Amino acid sequence: ILLPVFQIQMVASRKMQEVQPLVKELRERYPGRDMESRTKLDQEMRQLFKQHGVKQSASLWPILIQMPVLLALFQALS
């Protein structure tokens, strides 16, 4: 039952890992903590994620779906 959900999470995690070196490079390019640097960093990161097909929320949905199922299973077994 949870295998497809787990698979979606793994694919999302793999895509995020592939983009991590580029994210690190962007963070080094915009090291400032001022509002302008943060805004530019956010814009470039959104563009980078869009180019590579990475959705940050994609790795959270599977966890949110699995949690109630696993809690129900735990309660049923105890």
C-alpha positions in Angstrom: 0.0 0.0 0.0 2.8 2.5 0.9 5.2 1.4 -1.8 4.1 3.9 -4.4 4.2 6.7 -1.8 7.7 5.7 -0.8 8.8 5.6 -4.4 7.5 9.2 -5.0 9.5 10.3 -1.9 12.7 8.6 -3.1 12.4 10.2 -6.6 11.9 13.6 -5.1 14.9 13.1 -2.7 17.1 12.0 -5.6 16.2 15.1 -7.6 16.9 17.3 -4.7 20.3 15.7 -4.2 21.2 16.2 -7.8 20.5 19.9 -7.5 22.3 20.4 -4.2 25.7 21.4 -5.7 23.9 24.1 -7.7 22.1 25.3 -4.6 25.4 25.5 -2.7 26.9 27.5 -5.5 23.9 30.0 -5.4 24.2 30.3 -1.6 27.9 31.2 -2.0 27.0 33.7 -4.7 24.5 35.5 -2.4 26.1 35.3 1.1 24.4 38.4 2.4 21.6 38.4 4.9 20.1 41.6 3.7 16.7 41.6 2.1 18.0 42.2 -1.4 20.4 39.2 -1.3 17.7 37.0 0.2 15.2 38.0 -2.5 17.6 37.3 -5.3 18.6 34.0 -3.8 15.0 32.9 -3.5 14.2 33.9 -7.1 17.2 32.1 -8.5 16.5 29.0 -6.4 12.9 28.9 -7.6 14.1 29.2 -11.1 16.7 26.4 -10.6 14.1 24.1 -9.1 11.7 24.8 -11.9 14.4 24.1 -14.6 15.2 20.7 -13.0 11.7 19.7 -12.1 12.2 19.8 -8.4 9.3 20.4 -6.1 10.2 21.0 -2.5 6.8 19.9 -1.2 7.0 16.6 -3.1 9.1 15.1 -0.4 6.7 16.1 2.3 3.4 14.7 0.9 4.5 11.1 1.2 5.4 11.5 4.8 2.0 13.1 5.5 0.2 10.3 3.8 2.3 7.6 5.5 1.9 8.9 9.0 -1.9 8.2 9.6 -1.6 4.8 8.0 1.3 3.8 10.2 -0.3 5.2 13.3 -3.5 3.3 12.6 -1.5 0.1 12.0 0.4 0.7 15.3 -2.9 1.1 17.2 -4.4 -1.9 15.6 -1.5 -4.1 16.6 -1.3 -2.8 20.2 
